[in-house]
C-alpha cells in the first residue's frame, strides 16, 4: 500500500518537510540503523534502494525532487544566521 503524499497548503506539490519527516520516521520505525545516513545516501546517489520500501517510503521520498529536499534541509540548517528566510522559489 502506498503511503499518502503530504501536500502543501496550496496543493502545488509535496510538502518537503512532511516528506522528509515521514521518510525519517518510517526508516526509524523499521529499525534501520542510522536513518539520516540512509536519507543522505539517497540524496547523494538518487538510488531508491538506499531507503526501505517499508510503508511506501521509496515512493514518498521520490515524490519530491532531491534538490527540493536538499534546499529545505539547508534552509533549516542555516535558519538562525540572521539573513531572514530564503524564498522557496530560489530567489532569496
C-alpha positions as CSV (number, residue, x, y, z in Angstrom):
1,X,0.0,0.0,0.0
2,X,1.4,3.4,-1.0
3,X,1.8,6.0,1.7
4,X,-0.2,9.1,1.3
5,X,1.7,12.0,-0.1
6,X,1.9,15.0,2.2
7,X,0.8,18.1,0.2
8,X,1.5,21.8,0.9
9,X,-1.4,24.1,1.8
10,X,-1.8,25.3,-1.8
11,X,-1.7,21.7,-3.1
12,X,1.1,22.6,-5.6
13,X,3.2,19.6,-4.7
14,X,4.7,17.6,-1.9
15,X,5.3,19.3,1.4
16,X,9.1,18.8,1.6
17,X,9.3,18.9,5.3
18,X,6.5,16.4,5.6
19,X,8.1,14.1,3.1
20,X,11.5,14.2,4.9
21,X,9.9,13.7,8.3
22,X,7.7,10.9,7.1
23,X,10.7,9.1,5.5
24,X,12.8,9.5,8.6
25,X,10.1,8.2,10.9
26,X,9.3,5.2,8.8
27,X,13.0,4.3,8.4
28,X,13.5,4.7,12.2
29,X,10.3,2.6,12.9
30,X,11.6,-0.1,10.6
31,X,14.7,-0.4,12.8
32,X,17.2,0.6,10.1
33,X,20.5,1.7,11.5
34,X,21.1,5.5,11.2
35,X,18.1,6.8,9.2
36,X,20.0,10.1,8.5
37,X,22.7,8.3,6.7
38,X,20.1,6.3,4.6
39,X,18.4,9.6,3.6
40,X,21.8,11.2,2.8
41,X,22.8,8.2,0.7
42,X,19.6,8.6,-1.3
43,X,20.0,12.3,-1.7
44,X,23.6,11.9,-2.9
45,X,23.1,9.0,-5.2
46,X,19.5,9.2,-6.3
47,X,19.3,5.4,-5.8
48,X,15.9,4.5,-4.2
49,X,17.4,1.3,-2.8
50,X,19.2,3.5,-0.2
51,X,15.9,3.7,1.7
52,X,13.5,1.0,2.7
53,X,10.3,0.2,0.9
54,X,8.6,-0.1,4.3
55,X,5.3,1.9,4.4
56,X,5.9,3.2,0.9
57,X,9.0,5.2,1.9
58,X,10.6,4.9,-1.6
59,X,7.5,6.2,-3.3
60,X,7.2,9.0,-0.7
61,X,10.8,10.2,-1.0
62,X,10.6,10.1,-4.8
63,X,7.5,12.3,-4.7
64,X,9.8,15.3,-4.1
65,X,12.8,16.3,-6.1
66,X,16.1,15.7,-4.4
67,X,17.1,19.3,-4.9
68,X,14.0,20.5,-3.1
69,X,14.8,18.2,-0.2
70,X,18.4,19.4,0.0
71,X,17.3,23.0,-0.2
72,X,14.8,22.6,2.6
73,X,17.5,20.9,4.7
74,X,20.0,23.7,4.0
75,X,17.3,26.3,4.8
76,X,16.7,24.6,8.2
77,X,20.4,24.3,8.9
78,X,21.1,28.0,8.2
79,X,17.9,29.5,9.5
80,X,19.4,31.2,12.5
81,X,22.2,33.2,10.7
82,X,20.2,36.4,10.5
83,X,19.7,36.5,6.8
84,X,16.0,36.2,7.0
85,X,14.0,33.3,5.4
86,X,15.1,32.3,2.0
87,X,12.5,32.4,-0.7
88,X,11.1,28.9,-1.5
89,X,11.4,29.6,-5.2
90,X,15.1,30.0,-5.0
91,X,15.2,33.8,-5.4
92,X,16.1,34.5,-1.8
